[in-house]
Amino acid sequence: MGFMNGQEASVRYRGFLLMPQTNRSWLVRPERSPMRLLPFRTPTCSLADVKALLDWRLAQEESEIGVAWTQAAAGGGVGSPTG
């Protein structure tokens, strides 16, 4: 894959590639598998905004995993009265 004139290089951040797009949006995708989050595009924003959005999404994902572990430990799995 070659370099495109006028396009900035990708940025690595917390295991993800942040790739600027020509319309000033960003493509965010994991560097490798397994994927913690699916790839996504952002609206037009700065690099700092992309990093903040990724941090927020990672925090959301981790809190959802924590809830799932808590429910499983309490016996609230699928098919139980609390699940």
ABEGO torsion letter per residue (X at the ends): XBBBBGBBBBBBBGGBBBBBBAAGBBBBBBABOBBABBBBBBBBBBAAAAAAAAAAAAAAAAAAAAAAAAAAAAGABBGBAAX
